[in-house]
Amino acid sequence: MVGMRVTAEETMHTVQAELAERFGIAHSTIQLKCHTYQDVAH
């Protein structure tokens, strides 16, 4: 999505919610590595 920014915290909460809903995992420890889109070689 062009122009849309999602923070690492928002992503983490989304992943945790999916883990809880789909697999019943109530607690998870997640590590995210963040960088700007321009820094990534695609």
Secondary structure, DSSP 8 states (H G I E B T S, - for coil): -TT----HHHHHHHHHHHHHHHH-------------GGGS--
